Amino acid sequence: MTVLVVSGTGTEIGKTVVTAAVAAVARAAGRSVAVLKPAQTGVAPGEPGDVAEVRRLAGDDVTGLELARFPEPLAPDTAARRAGMTPVHPEDVAEAAAKLATEHDLVLVEGAGGLLVRLDAAGGTLADAARLLGAPVLVVTPAGLGTLNMAALTGEALRARGLECAGLVVGSWPAEPDLASLSNLADLPESAGSPLVGVVPEGAGRLPAADFRAAAPSWLGPELGGGWSR
C-alpha cells in the first residue's frame, strides 16, 4: 500500500502512537515515510502536535505535514467554525496525500477522532478522503469495556462505503488487563469483521525514541511489517 489512513473508534485511544509505530517499522525496512495530519485541534500555534510526536518517536527522517490547526479541542468542523477559519475538506486531504505518495513509499494519514467526525460544514469526513484516495483504513481501538460495539459500528461504516479495513490495532493495552480486555482481544475481529493486526502497550509513547523504534515491530503483525501474533 502507498497510502494508509489511520482512524479510530474514538479519541484519545492511541492513534498517534500507533501511527508512529507503523512509521517506525516502515523506516526500519528502508521505506520512505510521510505522515499527514489533516486537522490538528486543541494545540496552540508553535506547540508540537501529533505530527511532531510521530516524528519524535519514529525518526526525524519521517516527512510531516499538517494541513490546518484549530485552537480548541473540538471536532475539526466545529473548531474551524468557532475560530472563524477555513475548514479542511476531504478533497484537500486526498490531494495532499496523493502528492506525498509520489515522493514516499508510505503515506500515513492520521485522522482526528473517529471515522465519521465532520471535517467541514458539508459533512465531509476522513472516510470520504479515504474513498477519494482508494486507501485502506487502519482502525485503532481501546482494549476495555465498550470497544466491541464501537469497533462493530466502525466496521459497518467502512463496509457501507466500500472501504477496505486494513485491520484493528489496540492502541493502549493495559499492563494488567481486566477480564473485559482479555475477552475483547479474542472477540474484536468477529465484532468488527476485520483481523486484529497489532497490540500496542500502554505507555509506549513515553518510551525513549530509540527504545520505541526497537520495540515497535513486536507490537504490529506481519500485515504492517512487524512480527506480532496472537
Buried (B, 14 or more C-beta within 10 A) or exposed (E): BBBBBBBBBBBEBBBBBBBBBBBBBBBBEEEBBBBBBBBBBBBEEEEEBBBBBBBBBBBEEBBBBBBBBBBEEBBBBBBBBEBEEEBBBBEBBBBBBBBBBEEBBBBBBBBBBBBBBBBBEEEBBBBBBBBBBEBBBBBBBBBBEEBBEBBBBBBEBBEEBEBBBBBBBBBBBBEEBEEBBEEBBEBBBEBBBBBBBBBBBBEBBEBEBEEBBEBBBBBBBEBBBBEBEE
